[in-house]
C-alpha cells in the first residue's frame, strides 16, 4: 500500500521550502520518525520526518527544488504489519517537534498575550485508500493518542509519548528506555535534553506551559547561504531566507517612519557594568542594561510596545514586554526575542541573549525564540556606528538603535570634561505614534541609563 506524504505546513505563513538534502535513497527502509529530507524555510533549516514505517518508493521533488505546502514529498510503501493508514501519523517536522512556527519576517505575529493553550500542530490520519494523502483539520486528543504513528508500542499495546527523531536516535545510542522518559513539556514530545537527563539519572524538570519547543535546528552548509561563498561574476538566485528579508524590508519601507536622534551621558552605567564584571570570567554586555531600561520605559509609554495592523487599522498594545534583538549572521539578519524582559534580571537577560545569539548564528535557534516580539533593539555600536535610521519590523511600531559608547567632551555644571556618551536612534511608526511621546520615550530611556543603580538593584 502506497502512502503519499505531502510537504506539511510547518508554520504560519509558510508556502514553500527548498530541498537541501535527502537523507535516504529510494528503496531504503525507514521507521516512523526517521529523517527523510532537509528543507530550508524562511529563517530555519528543518528536518522532515517520515510519518510512518515502510519503504521509500520515490521522491516527488529533487534536491534544489522548491516544494510548496501540500505538494508530494515522497511515496512510502507501508511496512509489513504497519498501520494501513487509518492511524497515520502526521507528517511531523522533526526539527520543531510538531510545534507551530510563525515566520520570523513577513507575517503578522500572533498577539503575545493571547497565545493558544497549545501550539502543537496536529494533522489527521489519512484515508485508508491505496494512495493516501494528508487531509485538512485536526483529530481529537484521544484519536491522536491512538493513531499517532510516531509513537511506538510494546507487546501490551501501550503507547510511548511523542519523541523527536534526534531524541529517539540518542536514546538508542545510550540505551535509554523511552517509556521511562518524562518529557520536559506539558503534553509535548521527548527532546534530546529529556533523554540526556534520563541517562544521567536526573529527575525530570517541572513541565512548563503547553506549547514550549526546545528543538534546535541543525546547521546545513548551503553554498549560497553565506555572502562570503557567493560566486563572483555569476548571477545566483537568492535563498528563501534572503528573499524573505528583502520582502520584509520592502514592507518596512512602506511604513511612514520618523526617527529621533539623541545622546546621553552614561558614566554611571559604564562604572556599574565594570563593577558587575569585576573578577568574573563571563562578562555582562551593555545590551541587557539597554533592554532592562527599555522595559521600564515601555511601561511608561506603552503605545510603543504594540503592533499595528494597517488592513484592519487596529493597534494592539501588549502587557508583556518581549524585545527582539537584531543578530547579524552569515545567513542574514535574525531577530530572536527575549520574552518578559520586565520580569528578568540583568544576568538572566544576558545569559539568555548570549545563548540565543550563538544559536542564531549557527541557525540552531528554537522556534519559540523567534516569536512574539513587541519591540526591537539593534545594537550597532560594537561595529563602529554612531547613529542610524533603523527599519521597523512590522507589525511592530518602533525600534531603537544603540550606537557606539564613546568618550566625548561634555559640559557638566558649566565645566567641560570627558564623559561616556551613548547615541541612540529611535524609529517609530508615525501613523500611530506621535513625535512628542516618542521623544519623551527616548529621553526617559537615556535618563534611566544615566543613573542605573536604583533601576538594576534586582540583578
C-alpha positions as CSV (number, residue, x, y, z in Angstrom):
1,X,0.0,0.0,0.0
2,X,1.5,3.3,-1.1
3,X,1.2,6.3,1.1
4,X,1.6,9.8,-0.5
5,X,3.4,12.0,2.0
6,X,2.8,15.7,1.2
7,X,5.1,18.5,2.4
8,X,3.4,19.7,5.6
9,X,2.6,23.3,6.7
10,X,5.3,23.7,9.4
11,X,4.4,27.2,10.3
12,X,2.1,30.1,9.9
13,X,2.6,31.9,6.6
14,X,4.8,29.2,5.1
15,X,4.1,28.4,1.5
16,X,7.2,26.7,0.3
17,X,10.6,25.4,1.2
18,X,13.8,24.5,-0.7
19,X,15.0,20.9,-0.5
20,X,18.7,20.9,0.5
21,X,19.3,17.2,1.0
22,X,17.6,13.8,1.0
23,X,18.7,11.6,3.9
24,X,17.7,8.3,2.4
25,X,17.7,6.8,-1.1
26,X,14.6,5.4,-2.9
27,X,14.3,1.8,-1.9
28,X,15.5,2.4,1.7
29,X,13.5,1.2,4.6
30,X,12.6,3.8,7.2
31,X,10.9,3.9,10.5
32,X,8.3,6.4,11.6
33,X,10.3,9.4,12.8
34,X,13.4,8.8,10.6
35,X,14.5,11.9,8.7
36,X,13.6,11.9,5.0
37,X,14.8,15.4,3.9
38,X,16.4,18.6,5.0
39,X,14.4,21.7,3.9
40,X,15.2,25.4,4.2
41,X,12.3,27.7,5.0
42,X,12.2,31.4,5.8
43,X,14.6,31.5,8.7
44,X,15.3,27.9,9.7
45,X,16.6,24.7,8.3
46,X,14.1,21.9,9.1
47,X,14.4,18.1,9.3
48,X,11.3,16.5,7.7
49,X,10.5,13.2,9.4
50,X,8.8,10.2,7.9
51,X,5.2,9.9,9.3
52,X,5.3,6.0,9.2
53,X,7.5,3.0,8.7
54,X,8.0,1.4,5.3
55,X,10.0,1.6,2.1
56,X,10.6,4.8,0.3
57,X,9.4,4.2,-3.3
58,X,10.4,7.6,-4.7
59,X,10.6,11.3,-4.0
60,X,8.3,13.9,-5.6
61,X,11.0,16.5,-6.0
62,X,14.8,16.8,-6.4
63,X,17.5,18.4,-4.4
64,X,17.5,22.1,-5.0
65,X,13.8,22.2,-6.0
66,X,11.3,24.5,-4.3
67,X,8.4,22.5,-2.8
68,X,5.1,24.0,-1.8
69,X,3.0,23.1,1.1
70,X,0.7,20.2,0.0
71,X,3.0,19.0,-2.8
72,X,4.2,15.5,-2.7
73,X,7.5,14.9,-0.9
74,X,7.6,11.1,-1.0
75,X,5.8,7.9,-1.7
76,X,6.2,5.3,1.0
77,X,5.1,1.6,0.9
78,X,3.8,0.5,4.3
79,X,5.9,-2.0,6.1
80,X,4.6,-5.5,6.8
81,X,2.1,-5.3,9.7
82,X,2.1,-1.5,9.6
83,X,-1.0,0.5,10.1
84,X,-3.0,0.7,6.9
85,X,-3.3,4.5,7.2
86,X,-6.3,4.9,9.4
87,X,-3.9,5.6,12.2
88,X,-1.3,7.6,10.2
89,X,0.9,9.9,12.0
90,X,1.2,13.5,10.9
91,X,4.0,14.4,8.5
92,X,5.6,15.9,11.6
93,X,8.6,18.2,11.1
94,X,11.2,16.7,13.4
95,X,13.0,20.0,13.8
96,X,10.2,21.7,15.6
97,X,8.8,18.8,17.5
98,X,5.4,19.3,15.9
99,X,5.0,22.8,17.1
100,X,3.5,25.7,15.3
101,X,6.0,28.1,13.7
102,X,5.3,31.7,12.8
103,X,7.7,33.0,10.1
104,X,10.2,35.4,11.6
105,X,9.7,38.0,8.9
106,X,6.9,38.9,6.5
107,X,3.9,38.0,8.6
108,X,1.9,39.5,11.5
109,X,2.9,37.9,14.8
110,X,0.2,36.4,17.0
111,X,-0.6,38.5,20.0
112,X,1.9,37.5,22.7
113,X,-0.7,37.8,25.4
114,X,-3.2,35.7,23.6
115,X,-1.3,32.6,22.6
116,X,-3.4,29.4,22.3
117,X,-3.1,26.9,25.1
118,X,-1.1,24.6,22.9
119,X,0.9,25.4,19.8
120,X,1.2,21.8,18.7
121,X,0.2,21.1,15.1
122,X,-1.9,18.1,14.6
123,X,-2.7,16.5,11.2
124,X,-5.3,13.8,10.9
125,X,-4.9,10.3,9.8
126,X,-5.0,9.7,6.0
127,X,-7.9,7.8,4.5
128,X,-7.4,4.0,4.2
129,X,-7.0,4.1,0.4
130,X,-4.3,2.8,-1.9
131,X,-2.9,6.3,-2.4
132,X,-3.3,8.1,0.9
133,X,-3.0,11.9,1.4
134,X,-2.9,14.3,4.3
135,X,-6.4,15.8,5.0
136,X,-7.4,19.1,6.5
137,X,-8.3,19.5,10.1
138,X,-7.0,18.0,13.4
139,X,-8.1,14.9,15.3
140,X,-9.3,15.0,18.9
141,X,-6.7,14.2,21.6
142,X,-8.0,10.7,22.1
143,X,-7.8,9.9,18.4
144,X,-4.3,11.3,18.2
145,X,-3.1,9.3,21.1
146,X,-4.5,6.2,19.5
147,X,-3.3,6.8,16.0
148,X,0.0,8.8,16.1
149,X,2.4,6.7,14.1
150,X,5.4,8.4,15.8
151,X,4.6,6.5,19.0
152,X,6.0,3.0,19.3
153,X,4.0,0.3,21.0
154,X,5.1,-2.5,23.3
155,X,3.6,-6.0,23.3
156,X,0.9,-4.8,25.6
157,X,-0.1,-2.1,23.1
158,X,0.8,0.9,25.4
159,X,1.9,4.0,23.6
160,X,5.0,5.9,24.3
161,X,5.0,9.8,24.4
162,X,5.8,11.6,21.2
163,X,9.6,11.6,20.5
164,X,11.7,13.7,18.2
165,X,13.9,11.7,15.8
166,X,17.0,13.2,17.4
167,X,15.9,12.1,20.8
168,X,15.0,8.6,19.5
169,X,18.4,8.2,18.0
170,X,20.1,9.4,21.1
171,X,18.0,7.1,23.3
172,X,19.0,4.1,21.0
173,X,22.7,5.1,21.3
174,X,22.6,5.5,25.1
175,X,20.3,2.5,25.7
176,X,17.6,4.6,27.3
177,X,14.1,3.2,27.6
178,X,11.8,5.9,26.2
179,X,8.9,4.5,28.1
180,X,10.6,5.7,31.2
181,X,11.4,9.2,30.0
182,X,9.2,12.1,31.0
183,X,9.2,15.0,28.5
184,X,10.0,18.4,29.9
185,X,7.0,19.8,28.1
186,X,3.3,19.9,29.1
187,X,1.8,17.3,26.7
188,X,4.8,17.6,24.4
189,X,7.5,15.5,22.8
190,X,10.5,13.9,24.3
191,X,13.6,16.0,23.4
192,X,17.3,15.2,23.4
193,X,17.6,17.0,26.8
194,X,15.0,14.7,28.3
195,X,16.9,11.6,27.1
196,X,20.2,13.0,28.4
197,X,18.6,13.7,31.8
198,X,17.2,10.2,31.9
199,X,20.6,8.7,31.0
200,X,22.2,10.7,33.8
201,X,19.6,9.5,36.3
202,X,18.4,13.1,37.0
203,X,14.7,13.8,37.8
204,X,12.5,15.3,35.1
205,X,12.1,19.1,35.3
206,X,8.7,20.6,36.1
207,X,6.8,20.9,32.8
208,X,6.3,24.5,31.6
209,X,3.2,25.8,29.9
210,X,2.0,23.9,26.9
211,X,3.4,25.0,23.6
212,X,7.1,25.1,24.6
213,X,9.5,23.9,21.9
214,X,13.2,23.5,22.7
215,X,14.3,21.7,19.5
216,X,17.3,23.3,17.8
217,X,17.6,23.4,14.1
218,X,20.7,21.8,12.6
219,X,23.2,23.9,10.6
220,X,23.2,23.0,7.0
221,X,26.0,24.2,4.7
222,X,24.4,25.7,1.7
223,X,26.9,27.3,-0.7
224,X,24.5,30.1,-1.5
225,X,23.7,30.9,2.1
226,X,26.7,33.0,3.2
227,X,27.9,36.1,1.3
228,X,31.5,35.0,1.5
229,X,30.5,32.0,-0.6
230,X,28.8,33.9,-3.4
231,X,30.5,33.1,-6.7
232,X,32.0,36.2,-8.4
233,X,30.9,37.2,-11.8
234,X,27.8,35.0,-11.7
235,X,24.0,35.5,-11.3
236,X,22.6,33.4,-8.5
237,X,19.1,33.1,-7.1
238,X,18.6,34.4,-3.5
239,X,17.9,31.9,-0.8
240,X,14.5,31.7,0.7
241,X,15.8,33.4,3.8
242,X,17.3,36.3,1.8
243,X,14.1,36.7,-0.2
244,X,12.1,36.9,3.0
245,X,14.4,39.6,4.4
246,X,14.0,41.5,1.1
247,X,10.2,41.4,1.2
248,X,10.2,42.4,4.9
249,X,12.4,45.4,4.2
250,X,10.1,46.4,1.4
251,X,7.2,46.2,3.8
252,X,9.1,48.2,6.4
253,X,9.9,50.9,3.9
254,X,6.2,51.5,3.3
255,X,5.8,52.5,6.9
256,X,5.7,56.3,7.4
257,X,8.7,56.3,9.7
258,X,10.1,59.2,11.7
259,X,13.4,58.9,13.6
260,X,14.6,60.7,16.7
261,X,18.3,61.0,17.4
262,X,19.6,61.8,20.9
263,X,22.6,61.2,23.2
264,X,23.0,60.6,26.9
265,X,25.9,60.7,29.4
266,X,26.3,57.1,30.8
267,X,29.3,57.4,33.1
268,X,27.4,55.7,35.9
269,X,26.3,52.8,33.6
270,X,29.9,52.2,32.4
271,X,31.1,52.2,36.0
272,X,28.3,49.9,37.2
273,X,29.0,47.4,34.4
274,X,32.7,47.4,35.3
275,X,31.8,46.6,38.9
276,X,29.4,43.9,37.8
277,X,32.1,42.2,35.7
278,X,35.0,42.7,38.1
279,X,36.6,39.3,38.8
280,X,34.2,37.4,36.6
281,X,35.1,35.2,33.6
282,X,31.7,35.7,31.9
283,X,31.3,39.4,31.3
284,X,27.9,41.1,31.0
285,X,27.5,43.2,27.9
286,X,25.8,46.6,27.7
287,X,22.8,45.2,25.8
288,X,20.9,43.7,28.8
289,X,21.2,47.0,30.6
290,X,19.6,48.6,27.5
291,X,16.8,46.0,27.5
292,X,16.0,46.5,31.2
293,X,15.8,50.2,30.7
294,X,13.6,49.7,27.6
295,X,11.2,47.5,29.7
296,X,10.8,50.3,32.2
297,X,10.4,53.0,29.6
298,X,7.8,50.9,27.7
299,X,5.8,50.6,30.8
300,X,5.5,54.4,30.9
301,X,4.9,54.7,27.1
302,X,3.0,51.5,26.2
303,X,2.0,52.8,22.8
304,X,5.5,51.9,21.5
305,X,5.0,48.3,22.8
306,X,2.4,47.5,20.2
307,X,1.5,46.0,16.8
308,X,-0.3,47.9,14.1
309,X,-2.4,46.1,11.5
310,X,-2.9,48.6,8.6
311,X,-5.5,46.3,7.0
312,X,-7.9,46.5,9.9
313,X,-6.5,49.8,11.2
314,X,-6.2,48.3,14.7
315,X,-3.5,48.9,17.3
316,X,-2.8,46.1,19.8
317,X,-0.9,47.3,22.9
318,X,0.7,44.5,24.9
319,X,1.1,43.9,28.6
320,X,4.2,41.6,28.2
321,X,7.4,43.2,27.0
322,X,9.1,40.9,24.5
323,X,12.2,42.6,22.9
324,X,13.6,41.3,19.7
325,X,17.4,41.6,19.4
326,X,18.8,42.1,15.9
327,X,21.6,39.5,15.3
328,X,23.9,39.6,12.3
329,X,24.6,36.2,10.9
330,X,26.3,34.9,7.8
331,X,22.9,33.7,6.5
332,X,21.2,37.1,7.1
333,X,19.6,39.2,9.8
334,X,17.7,37.3,12.5
335,X,15.6,38.6,15.4
336,X,15.4,36.3,18.4
337,X,13.1,37.5,21.1
338,X,13.7,37.8,24.9
339,X,10.3,37.4,26.4
340,X,9.1,39.1,29.6
341,X,12.1,41.3,29.9
342,X,10.3,43.2,32.7
343,X,10.5,40.2,34.9
344,X,14.1,39.2,34.4
345,X,17.3,40.3,36.0
346,X,20.3,41.7,34.1
347,X,22.2,38.4,34.4
348,X,19.2,36.4,33.3
349,X,18.8,38.6,30.2
350,X,22.5,38.5,29.4
351,X,22.7,34.7,29.7
352,X,19.5,34.1,27.6
353,X,20.6,36.7,25.0
354,X,24.1,35.2,24.5
355,X,22.6,31.7,24.1
356,X,20.2,32.9,21.5
357,X,22.8,34.8,19.6
358,X,25.1,31.8,19.5
359,X,22.2,29.6,18.3
360,X,21.0,32.1,15.8
361,X,24.5,32.4,14.2
362,X,24.5,28.6,13.9
363,X,21.0,28.5,12.6
364,X,20.1,26.3,15.6
365,X,17.5,28.7,17.0
366,X,14.4,27.3,18.6
367,X,11.0,28.3,17.1
368,X,9.7,29.8,20.3
369,X,12.7,32.1,20.4
370,X,11.6,33.8,17.1
371,X,8.0,34.6,18.1
372,X,6.0,37.3,19.8
373,X,8.3,40.3,19.7
374,X,6.6,43.6,20.7
375,X,9.6,46.0,20.3
376,X,13.1,45.7,18.8
377,X,16.6,46.7,19.7
378,X,19.5,46.9,17.3
379,X,22.9,47.5,18.8
380,X,25.2,48.6,16.0
381,X,27.6,50.4,18.3
382,X,30.1,47.5,18.6
383,X,30.6,47.7,14.8
384,X,31.5,51.3,14.9
385,X,28.3,53.1,14.1
386,X,27.1,56.2,15.9
387,X,23.6,57.0,14.5
388,X,21.4,55.1,12.0
389,X,17.8,55.0,10.7
390,X,16.7,51.6,11.9
391,X,13.9,49.9,9.9
392,X,10.8,48.9,11.8
393,X,10.0,45.2,11.9
394,X,6.3,45.1,11.0
395,X,3.8,44.8,12.7
396,X,5.8,46.4,15.5
397,X,5.6,50.2,15.7
398,X,9.1,51.1,16.9
399,X,12.7,50.1,17.1
400,X,15.6,51.7,18.9
401,X,19.2,51.6,17.7
402,X,22.2,51.9,20.1
403,X,25.3,53.5,18.8
404,X,28.9,53.2,20.0
405,X,29.5,54.3,23.6
406,X,32.4,56.7,23.4
407,X,34.1,59.4,25.3
408,X,33.4,63.0,24.2
409,X,33.8,66.5,25.7
410,X,30.7,67.3,27.6
411,X,29.6,70.4,29.6
412,X,28.6,69.5,33.1
413,X,27.7,72.3,35.5
414,X,29.5,74.8,33.3
415,X,32.7,72.7,33.1
416,X,33.9,70.8,30.1
417,X,35.0,67.3,30.9
418,X,35.4,63.9,29.1
419,X,32.3,61.8,29.6
420,X,31.0,58.5,28.3
421,X,28.3,59.2,25.7
422,X,25.6,56.8,24.3
423,X,24.0,57.9,21.0
424,X,20.5,56.4,20.2
425,X,18.2,56.4,17.2
426,X,14.5,55.8,17.8
427,X,12.4,55.0,14.6
428,X,8.7,54.9,15.1
429,X,5.5,54.4,13.0
430,X,4.1,58.0,12.7
431,X,0.6,56.6,11.9
432,X,0.1,55.5,15.5
433,X,2.9,57.2,17.5
434,X,3.3,61.0,17.7
435,X,6.6,62.8,17.9
436,X,6.1,64.1,21.5
437,X,5.7,60.7,23.2
438,X,8.4,59.2,21.0
439,X,10.9,62.0,22.0
440,X,9.9,61.6,25.7
441,X,10.4,57.9,25.5
442,X,13.9,58.3,24.1
443,X,14.7,60.9,26.7
444,X,13.4,58.7,29.5
445,X,15.3,55.7,28.3
446,X,18.6,57.7,28.4
447,X,17.7,59.1,31.8
448,X,17.3,55.5,33.2
449,X,20.8,54.6,31.8
450,X,22.2,57.8,33.1
451,X,21.5,56.7,36.7
452,X,21.0,53.0,36.6
453,X,21.9,52.0,40.1
454,X,18.4,52.0,41.5
455,X,16.9,50.6,38.4
456,X,19.1,47.5,38.3
457,X,19.2,46.5,42.0
458,X,17.5,43.2,41.1
459,X,20.4,41.9,39.1
